[in-house]
Amino acid sequence: MTGRTDLQRADSWPEPVVALLRAVHDALDIPLPSLADEDERAYAKLLARRATDARVILACVLRKGHEADGATASLRSWTTDQPVTYTPWPDDGGAP
């Protein structure tokens, strides 16, 4: 190793960085849609929108020097403003 082993684990990262990564994860972690065409379209549209939002936020932090706390708050707000409105795939644990 190159002496950076302290940065290999998320629990050693600064909390604002971890919070931003959690916000990105949460924005993109949406339930799969039912098999209905309209649900699949809504899922694709929502995932694309949230992915775009996450890319914008990350670009602002990485390229423009925005603070992670503000970026996290913005992404969480945008995610809240774009809720899941389609019918999710039933999560029945694989039951027939």
N, C-alpha and C positions, 0 to 999 in steps of 0.2 A: 504494500500500500504506500501511498505518497504522503502520509501524515494527515490526510483529510478524513480519516475514518470517523471522526466525530460528526461529520456531516452526512454520513451514509444512511442514517435512520431519521425518520420524520420526527421522532420524539426529541431529537437534538436541534431541530430547526427553530428559528424564531416563530413565536405564536402567530404574528400577522401573516407569515408565509403559509403556515399550516392552515389557518383560517381561510385564506384565499384558495388554497387547493381544495379544501372541503367545499367551499362555495361552488367551485367549478365542477367538482364531482356531483354535488347535489343538483346542480342545474342540468346536468346531462344524464342523471340516473332516473329516467322516467320509465313507468311500467310499459311493457309491451302491449300493443293494441289487440282488441278482439279481431276476428277474421273478417269482419265487415269492412267493405271497401272504404266507407267514409271514416271509419276509425283508423284504418291504416294510413289514409291520406292525412288525417289530423295529427297522427303520431309523427309522420315524416315531416310535416310542416313545423310542429312544435320542436322537434329535435333539431332541425336545421336552424330555426330561429335562436334557440338556446345555445347552440354551438357557435353561431355567429356572435352572439352576445359575449360568450366566454372568450372567443378570440379577440374581440375588441378590448375587453377588460385586460387580458394578458398583454396585448400590444401596448396599451396605455401604461402598464406597469413596467414592462421590459424596455420599451422604446422611448417613452415620454417621461419616465421617472415619476409617475404618479405613486402615491403612497398606497401600500397594500390595504390598510384599514378602510380607506375611502372606496377603493376598488371593490373590496369584498362587500361593503354595504350596498354599493350600486348594483353589483351582480345579484345579490340576494333580493333586492327590490325588484329588479327586472324579472327575476324568476318567479317571484310572488305574483307579479302582474300578468304572468303567462301560465295559468294553471292547466293541469290536465283536464280536458273537457270531453275526451273520448271515453269509450268503454274499454277498460283494460282487460287483457287476457285474464281469465279466472285462474288464480293461483291456488289450486286445490291440492298441491303437493304430489301431483302425478296420479291422483285417484281416477279410476275409470269413469 
